[in-house]
Amino acid sequence: MSNCESVASGLQALTLQWQRIFQCRAHIAQPDAPRHQDVSSGPASRYCPRVIALLAMLACSPPPAPAPAEDADSTVVSDPLPGPLSGLTIYVSAGHGYAADALATGYQRSVAREDIIEDVWTGEFAADLLVPQLTALGATVRTARERDRSPYAQQAGPAELTDVSHHEWPMPLGTWDRDAPVARLFSGGTASWFLTSPSDSMHPLYVRWIAASDADPLAMYDVTVGGTTTRFTVDQRTHGDEWMPLTNVPAGQLASVTLHGSGSGSLSADQVRIGGGTFPLWSPRRREVVQRDLWDLAGKHYLQSQGAPAYVWEPEGSGMAFDATTRARWVEWSHQPIEPAIMLSLHTNAGGGTGTIVFVRNKCLAGPDCTPRAQDSTRIADAVRERVVAVMSSRQQDWRDSGTIQNDFAEINEFINPGTPAVLVEFGFHDNRLDAVLLVDPDVKRELSEAVTDGVLAWWMSQPEPDFFEQ
């Protein structure tokens, strides 16, 4: 590759990143989400022509990406249209989950009060409502618990490979569901997978890869379902060994997945998965394997199943008491410095109180000890809390708003996860009958999801424009 071509390829990758981070592309109004339509004046809209102008000044163009094989009826679509949350990565940590250690096996908050088990409520709320809504608005959402509540899944390695350089194992060696090395392809290589979505409902399609410094920053997965092909572009230099959701596949539909590159680096052709699935959980207490749906698992076990390194989910051999700190370590491990990101921890409360409380590690908006992380955490917490309280107050006039409170909870600990703003939301008290009646109401749950989304969106759209070109 010539120097000119290298510069062009690098700027192409940079432009893609800036398009995502600062919402450069034109936004398309979503008729089913009218409150989020007016985003044409989002951050850095004026920077797009300047980025494009830089590319136009090049004396040569980056090498064209190889065209994927297409059926006669296939319609090729570029990367999915961005939304108002495009460019933001949101780590969603639904509280607790089914756990096993030497002391006990079961839900960590297992006392059912007014038909609520917190571990189940938060998992369903995230999987069924919040994660789909955030994703629909363009956010990249990563979850500490499985987003697909189905026990059915299909997982496979590539059926076809071309231009293979070598095979490699992930480091540390393998995970519970890896039984073969992964193909590393030359820059012009391709890989194909063919999977069918379980017939019970729509399911997410995931991909994963082994990251490498010489990998393609513009690796492309073309997913064909029902004659329509959508292209998803990922940076294979980062987020290795994480299952990345690309799209949803309707029930019973065949999905054809093709990986190819921009010519800027090697490609990793790891496995592809459709659906949630189950996990063989070892119970030291029972001294037996307990097969559980992935979505039901505590974060500690789920992140183990997804390929996170042992120091994330089992620090120094610690037991389930460290499930909460697992969430913070997971964000710190997964988060890339170039990616704007936040963490949302979702809970219901107990202990005899009532109302909504939102926690941050350090509550402040200014001052010499008020870090940017603390400022953003406080602003996000306030925006989310105000909207959650508005939902509950519309149904119960004396609903208690306990405010945004500073507390060093493990999930939002800035010493474990110093780089990502984090808030912990206690929507209401599941051991209070009046609170619980609202929490189990389907309409209330839907409005709570919208409230959290609106709060995050309000904060995101208020972010100052970048000074990249002034530096």
QUICOR-V627293 format. One record per run of one state. SS is the DSSP state (alpha for helix, beta for strand, coil for the rest). FROM is the first residue (numbers start at 0). LEN is the number of residues. If there is no record, write none. Layout:
ss = <SS | SS>
from = <FROM | FROM>
len = <LEN | LEN>
This chain:
ss = <coil | alpha | coil | alpha | coil | alpha | coil | beta | coil | beta | coil | beta | coil | beta | coil | beta | coil | beta | coil | alpha | coil | beta | coil | beta | coil | beta | coil | beta | coil | beta | coil | beta | coil | beta | coil | beta | coil | beta | coil | beta | coil | beta | coil | beta | coil | beta | coil | beta | alpha | beta | coil | alpha | coil | alpha | coil | alpha | coil | alpha | coil | beta | coil | beta | coil | alpha | coil | beta | coil | alpha | coil | beta | coil | alpha | coil | alpha | coil | alpha | coil>
from = <0 | 2 | 21 | 33 | 36 | 44 | 56 | 74 | 77 | 88 | 94 | 97 | 100 | 104 | 107 | 112 | 113 | 115 | 116 | 117 | 136 | 139 | 143 | 152 | 156 | 159 | 168 | 181 | 196 | 202 | 207 | 214 | 215 | 218 | 225 | 227 | 234 | 243 | 249 | 253 | 260 | 265 | 269 | 271 | 275 | 277 | 283 | 287 | 293 | 296 | 297 | 298 | 305 | 309 | 313 | 314 | 317 | 319 | 334 | 340 | 349 | 355 | 360 | 371 | 393 | 400 | 406 | 409 | 412 | 420 | 429 | 432 | 439 | 441 | 461 | 467 | 470>
len = <2 | 19 | 12 | 3 | 8 | 12 | 18 | 3 | 11 | 6 | 3 | 3 | 4 | 3 | 5 | 1 | 2 | 1 | 1 | 19 | 3 | 4 | 9 | 4 | 3 | 9 | 13 | 15 | 6 | 5 | 7 | 1 | 3 | 7 | 2 | 7 | 9 | 6 | 4 | 7 | 5 | 4 | 2 | 4 | 2 | 6 | 4 | 6 | 3 | 1 | 1 | 7 | 4 | 4 | 1 | 3 | 2 | 15 | 6 | 9 | 6 | 5 | 11 | 22 | 7 | 6 | 3 | 3 | 8 | 9 | 3 | 7 | 2 | 20 | 6 | 3 | 1>
